[in-house]
Amino acid sequence: MTEVTLGDMKIGELAAGTGVSVRLLRYYEEQGLLCSQRTPGGQRVYDEGAADVVRNIRMLLDAGLPTKVIREVLPCVEPDGIHACVADRLRAQLSEIDGRITELSEARSSLAELLADSERVAPLFQVA
């Protein structure tokens, strides 16, 4: 067990300070995105940098990155941005998102066409 220092925050304090639920903080730990120490009583405590880590995780999630990619990228996040060492990984993720957007756009067009066709035919089948 690691020694807990005065600057350490309990999980509830970290949750309150970041606006992220305790449940999500535990999930981030399970995914290897966030580290905690344990008190002799078994409570999770986080160092003073944990709030920044949580904010970075949220930023990367908001950018559409899955936790698997975030685990790879997170060590390269710096206060002034993301280090160039992960630029290729982020470009690949952006390309995947673009591909999904294209697929969704095509699906939307097909669905709109189906709906338009059914609205042209539907009046013939309506019972008064």
N, C-alpha and C positions, 0 to 999 in steps of 0.2 A: 504494500500500500504506500502511496506517495504522500509526502507531507503536504497538508493543506495550509495555504498561506492566507493572510488577512484579505488580500485583494481578490480571492476566489469568490465566484458567484454560484449560488445553488441554481438548480435547473429552473425553478419558478422565477427567480430573479432574471435569469437570462431570457426566459420566455417573455416576461413583462417588458424588459428593456428592448427587445427586438420585435415584438408583436407576433412572434411565432409560437405556436402552441407547444406545450410540453411534449405532447405525442409526436409532433414533427421533429423536435430536437432529438428525441430518442431514435426516430427513424433515421435522421442524419447520421447518428452514431452507428447504427446498424449498417448503414451503407458505406461507412468508412470516411465520411465527410467531416465529421466533428469529433474531437477527442475530449474526454473528461477524465477526471481523477475521482477516486472514491474516498469519502471520509471513513474513519474507523467504524461508523455506524452504517456504512454502505450507501450513503447519499452521494449522488453525482455532484461534482463541483467543476467549474470551468474557470480557466484563467482569464485575465482581463482582455485578451485578444479574441476571445470566443465570439463576442458580439460582432466584430468585424468579419469573422469567418462566416457567421450566419448571414450577414448582409450580403456577402459575396455569393454564398450559395443561392440566396433568393434572387440575386441579380442574374445569375447563370440559368436558374430555372425559368425566370421570366423571359430569358432569351431563347427558350425552347430546348435547352440542353437536357438530356436525360441524366440521371444521377451517375450512371457509368462513365459518361463523358466528363461530368463535373469532377469526378474523382481524379481523372487524368489532368484536368486543366487547373483545378483549384490551387495547387502549389505554385502555379505561375501567375496568379493574380496578385498584383501589387497595388499600393494605394493610388498610383497614377494611371492604372490600366492593366491590361493583360500583356504579359511578356511575349515577345515575338516567337519564343520557342514553341508556342502552341498555335500559331497562326494557321498552319496547314491543317491542323485538326479542326479548327473553327471554320475554315473554308469548306472542308468536307461536310461538316454539319450543316452549314448554310446551303450547300448544294443539295443535301438531302431534304431540307425544308422546302427549297424551291421546287424539287421534284414532287413533293406531296402537294404543294400549292397547285401545280399543273394538273395533277391527278384529280384534285378536288374541283378545280375549275371545269375540267372535262365532265366529271360526274354531275356537277351542277347544270351544265348545259344539257346533258342527256335527260336529267330529271325535269328541267323546265320544258324541254321538247315533249316529253311524255305527258306532262300535265296539260300543255297547250293542245296536244292531239286529243286527249281525253275530254277536254272542255268543248272541243268542236263536235265530238261524237256524242257526248253525254246528253244533250237536249233530245236526241232521237229516242233515248231509252227512258226518259222520265215519264212517270205516270201522273196524270192530273188528279 
